[in-house]
Amino acid sequence: TGTESDALVVTINELPDVSLNSFSDVCIDEDSFELSGGLPTGGTYSGPGVSAGFFDPEVAGVGTHTIVYTYNDGTCENYASELIVVNDLPDVTLADFTNVNENDPPFELTGGSPAGGSYSGTGVSNGWFDPAVAGVGTHTITYSFEDVNLCADFAEADITVEESIGINNLNSGIRCNVYPNPADNLLYVNISSVKERNLTVKVVNQLGSLVKEHSFTSEK
């Protein structure tokens, strides 16, 4: 008897050559963005924070995540992966400000942390606050800071500029600030003079009655 044999032909295809470019670090507050860098084009991306080809840093969270790019050439499938780092925002704080008088001179702002940030707001210029420029009222001061990862955040605090009580008919060279206005139990009277040494301060109420009188000699 004769023998019969069948031949089976098997074709082994190479996997597609798939690559993925590296990713730049991102900050957690960045908007979601479309992933790119996978070759050949037409594949799909997957990983933490990935949806429909977009990466959302906030969904992924702070840390290092693996992004996978998968490509199918119709016969075989292969993939490539790269890491993406999501950095947290810096912890930025700003200390409370004390009230100032509208006639106070400009002063350098402090209290922002970490050091090295910048201040902004009404009456602020190059890190200095000018009460006269800001005007009477409550103003919001913003302290902004960017860290080595180029992630930034800010903190805010209010500063109140109080109005000085009007003082009329002062001699030239005399400066007088009276605050706060209105006052309750405590009233500050600051006087400076470039010409007068012997001064008398009288405080009267709206009826003209004397409330307080004080004489003093200023130092040269």
Number of C-alpha atoms within 10 A of each C-alpha: 3 3 4 5 5 5 5 6 6 6 6 7 8 10 14 17 13 19 20 18 14 14 14 9 14 18 19 21 17 12 11 16 12 12 18 16 12 22 18 16 13 11 17 16 22 18 15 16 17 20 14 10 16 15 22 19 26 16 12 17 18 16 12 14 17 13 22 20 28 22 24 16 13 7 9 12 15 16 20 17 19 14 15 18 19 23 19 18 19 18 13 19 19 20 14 14 14 9 13 18 20 22 20 14 11 16 12 12 19 15 13 23 18 16 10 11 17 15 23 18 16 16 17 20 14 10 16 15 22 21 25 15 12 18 18 17 12 14 17 13 22 19 27 21 23 17 14 7 14 13 17 18 16 20 17 19 16 17 19 19 23 22 19 19 15 9 10 7 5 9 10 10 10 12 14 16 19 20 19 19 14 12 11 7 4 8 12 11 13 10 13 15 17 12 12 15 12 11 14 9 12 11 12 12 9 6 6 8 9 11 9 10 10 9 10 10 10 14 10 8
